[in-house]
């Protein structure tokens, strides 16, 4: 669980997690250190959050794949926020799950053309295939990339 001494925050290796539930909304928020270890810890904490909320294993695996792709993009192509972290959140309202990553910017996300010789550039194509919708919002200092999924009735 995510509750710790009543403050709803747990510290995992490389991230600070805040998990809460209010009136039909379940939320997961984390500040991730922009390193591979921070991404792995975030995915583990996300997996625990999804399990605790009763998300079926197939949908949870899809959410974890979406998370991996968006976190990887933030670490590779973005920059940390002024806090030195990347913000991660996941919310479930009814049967709609929204996962998002906010970093210090560094470009505009776009699906790249497929290439048989490229070793990368497939992440957003995977996000597009697994999500019901995805998008981004950016300004001079931040880039927020989000993806939505329709979950089966629980």
VOPAGU-2260 file (C-alpha; in pm, 1 decimal, decimal comma):
REM VOPAGU-2260
SITE   aa  ch    i         X         Y         Z
SITE  UNK   A    0       0,0       0,0       0,0
SITE  UNK   A    1      97,6     361,8     -29,8
SITE  UNK   A    2      -9,8     490,2     310,7
SITE  UNK   A    3     277,7     565,8     546,4
SITE  UNK   A    4     224,7     726,8     888,6
SITE  UNK   A    5     -97,1     888,0     766,8
SITE  UNK   A    6      74,4    1123,9     522,3
SITE  UNK   A    7       1,3     917,0     206,2
SITE  UNK   A    8     364,4     926,9      97,0
SITE  UNK   A    9     615,2     645,0      60,2
SITE  UNK   A   10     972,8     675,8     -51,5
SITE  UNK   A   11    1100,2     416,8    -299,0
SITE  UNK   A   12    1450,3     407,1    -442,6
SITE  UNK   A   13    1470,4     715,1    -665,6
SITE  UNK   A   14    1109,2     833,4    -628,2
SITE  UNK   A   15     864,9     987,7    -383,5
SITE  UNK   A   16     517,9     838,9    -421,6
SITE  UNK   A   17     185,3     984,7    -311,1
SITE  UNK   A   18    -106,7     742,5    -346,5
SITE  UNK   A   19    -458,0     849,9    -258,5
SITE  UNK   A   20    -822,0     765,9    -324,7
SITE  UNK   A   21   -1107,8    1017,0    -314,2
SITE  UNK   A   22   -1469,0     978,6    -430,8
SITE  UNK   A   23   -1420,3     737,0    -719,9
SITE  UNK   A   24   -1081,1     879,6    -818,8
SITE  UNK   A   25    -768,8     678,0    -747,9
SITE  UNK   A   26    -444,6     866,4    -803,1
SITE  UNK   A   27     -74,1     785,9    -808,8
SITE  UNK   A   28     181,0    1068,7    -812,4
SITE  UNK   A   29     558,2    1038,4    -808,2
SITE  UNK   A   30     861,7    1261,8    -846,7
SITE  UNK   A   31    1115,2    1052,0   -1035,8
SITE  UNK   A   32    1490,1    1101,8   -1050,7
SITE  UNK   A   33    1561,0    1111,0   -1427,4
SITE  UNK   A   34    1775,1     796,2   -1435,6
SITE  UNK   A   35    1705,0     436,9   -1537,6
SITE  UNK   A   36    1688,2     337,6   -1168,7
SITE  UNK   A   37    1422,0     602,6   -1106,8
SITE  UNK   A   38    1217,5     475,5   -1402,5
SITE  UNK   A   39    1239,6     115,9   -1279,6
SITE  UNK   A   40    1133,5     217,3    -927,1
SITE  UNK   A   41     844,8     420,4   -1070,4
SITE  UNK   A   42     722,7     123,0   -1275,5
SITE  UNK   A   43     738,2    -102,7    -966,3
SITE  UNK   A   44     538,9     146,9    -759,1
SITE  UNK   A   45     290,7     191,7   -1045,9
SITE  UNK   A   46     248,6    -186,3   -1068,3
SITE  UNK   A   47     165,6    -196,2    -694,7
SITE  UNK   A   48     -81,1      91,6    -734,7
SITE  UNK   A   49    -260,7     -80,5   -1024,7
SITE  UNK   A   50    -278,1    -410,5    -838,3
SITE  UNK   A   51    -414,6    -240,9    -525,6
SITE  UNK   A   52    -684,2     -75,9    -739,3
SITE  UNK   A   53    -792,1    -407,9    -892,6
SITE  UNK   A   54    -673,3    -337,6   -1247,3
SITE  UNK   A   55    -668,0    -665,3   -1441,3
SITE  UNK   A   56    -321,9    -806,5   -1525,1
SITE  UNK   A   57    -349,4    -755,2   -1903,7
SITE  UNK   A   58    -450,9    -389,0   -1870,9
SITE  UNK   A   59    -186,1    -338,2   -1600,9
SITE  UNK   A   60      81,4    -476,5   -1837,0
SITE  UNK   A   61     -35,4    -234,2   -2108,4
SITE  UNK   A   62     -22,4      58,7   -1863,7
SITE  UNK   A   63     325,4     -45,1   -1754,3
SITE  UNK   A   64     438,2     -57,8   -2118,9
SITE  UNK   A   65     293,5     289,4   -2182,5
SITE  UNK   A   66     467,1     412,8   -1866,5
SITE  UNK   A   67     799,2     261,4   -1973,8
SITE  UNK   A   68     782,1     432,1   -2312,9
SITE  UNK   A   69     683,5     775,1   -2177,2
SITE  UNK   A   70     937,9     758,9   -1893,8
SITE  UNK   A   71    1213,0     655,3   -2134,9
SITE  UNK   A   72    1125,9     945,4   -2366,3
SITE  UNK   A   73    1134,8    1190,7   -2074,6
SITE  UNK   A   74    1476,0    1066,9   -1960,3
SITE  UNK   A   75    1625,6    1048,1   -2313,1
SITE  UNK   A   76    1475,8    1354,3   -2479,5
SITE  UNK   A   77    1358,5    1580,1   -2197,4
SITE  UNK   A   78    1523,3    1752,0   -1908,8
SITE  UNK   A   79    1443,2    1754,1   -1536,6
SITE  UNK   A   80    1206,7    2008,7   -1388,0
SITE  UNK   A   81    1366,1    2276,0   -1162,8
SITE  UNK   A   82    1317,7    2031,0    -872,0
SITE  UNK   A   83    1562,5    1795,6   -1049,9
SITE  UNK   A   84    1287,6    1537,9   -1104,9
SITE  UNK   A   85    1028,5    1427,3   -1359,4
SITE  UNK   A   86     665,8    1429,7   -1239,6
SITE  UNK   A   87     464,6    1113,3   -1298,3
SITE  UNK   A   88      96,6    1061,8   -1230,2
SITE  UNK   A   89    -169,5     804,3   -1295,6
SITE  UNK   A   90    -537,5     846,4   -1218,0
SITE  UNK   A   91    -836,7     618,2   -1251,8
SITE  UNK   A   92   -1183,7     767,0   -1274,2
SITE  UNK   A   93   -1452,8     506,4   -1330,3
SITE  UNK   A   94   -1304,6     284,5   -1600,7
SITE  UNK   A   95   -1077,2     551,0   -1754,5
SITE  UNK   A   96    -709,3     547,8   -1665,6
SITE  UNK   A   97    -484,5     844,9   -1745,3
SITE  UNK   A   98    -105,5     823,3   -1716,3
SITE  UNK   A   99     111,6    1132,2   -1761,6
SITE  UNK   A  100     471,5    1243,0   -1740,9
SITE  UNK   A  101     587,3    1603,8   -1701,2
SITE  UNK   A  102     948,1    1705,7   -1761,3
SITE  UNK   A  103    1143,4    2023,0   -1829,0
SITE  UNK   A  104    1081,8    2009,3   -2202,2
SITE  UNK   A  105    1310,8    1938,1   -2487,9
SITE  UNK   A  106    1098,7    1891,8   -2795,7
SITE  UNK   A  107     761,8    1803,8   -2936,4
SITE  UNK   A  108     657,7    1437,9   -2926,5
SITE  UNK   A  109     570,1    1285,7   -3261,0
SITE  UNK   A  110     532,0     940,3   -3408,1
SITE  UNK   A  111     830,4     880,0   -3633,1
SITE  UNK   A  112     821,4     695,1   -3964,2
SITE  UNK   A  113     915,5     328,9   -3936,1
SITE  UNK   A  114    1265,1     233,3   -4043,4
SITE  UNK   A  115    1410,3    -115,2   -4056,5
SITE  UNK   A  116    1755,2      22,6   -3971,8
SITE  UNK   A  117    1659,3     247,2   -3679,6
SITE  UNK   A  118    1727,2     121,9   -3328,3
SITE  UNK   A  119    1472,2     357,8   -3169,2
SITE  UNK   A  120    1177,5     578,6   -3244,8
SITE  UNK   A  121     900,8     324,9   -3183,6
SITE  UNK   A  122     789,4     434,5   -2835,7
SITE  UNK   A  123     505,3     668,8   -2927,4
SITE  UNK   A  124     384,2     422,0   -3190,5
SITE  UNK   A  125     352,2     166,5   -2908,3
SITE  UNK   A  126     175,4     421,9   -2685,8
SITE  UNK   A  127     -62,0     502,3   -2973,4
SITE  UNK   A  128    -142,5     132,7   -3025,5
SITE  UNK   A  129    -206,9      55,9   -2656,4
SITE  UNK   A  130    -393,3     371,2   -2552,9
SITE  UNK   A  131    -738,8     494,0   -2646,6
SITE  UNK   A  132    -593,6     844,5   -2683,5
SITE  UNK   A  133    -270,7    1031,4   -2613,2
SITE  UNK   A  134    -140,1    1383,3   -2647,2
SITE  UNK   A  135      82,5    1650,7   -2502,6
SITE  UNK   A  136      89,4    2007,1   -2377,7
SITE  UNK   A  137     403,3    2216,6   -2368,6
SITE  UNK   A  138     525,9    2565,0   -2294,4
SITE  UNK   A  139     867,0    2726,3   -2252,7
SITE  UNK   A  140     951,9    2531,5   -1937,0
SITE  UNK   A  141     757,0    2203,7   -1934,7
SITE  UNK   A  142     633,6    1920,7   -2151,3
SITE  UNK   A  143     344,6    1705,0   -2031,6
SITE  UNK   A  144     272,9    1386,0   -2227,9
SITE  UNK   A  145     -36,9    1182,0   -2140,4
SITE  UNK   A  146    -210,4     863,6   -2248,4
SITE  UNK   A  147    -559,8     733,5   -2168,2
SITE  UNK   A  148    -687,8     377,6   -2153,4
SITE  UNK   A  149   -1037,6     238,6   -2118,7
SITE  UNK   A  150   -1026,8     -33,2   -1851,8
SITE  UNK   A  151   -1263,9    -329,4   -1843,6
SITE  UNK   A  152   -1540,2    -302,7   -1584,1
SITE  UNK   A  153   -1405,0    -406,0   -1243,5
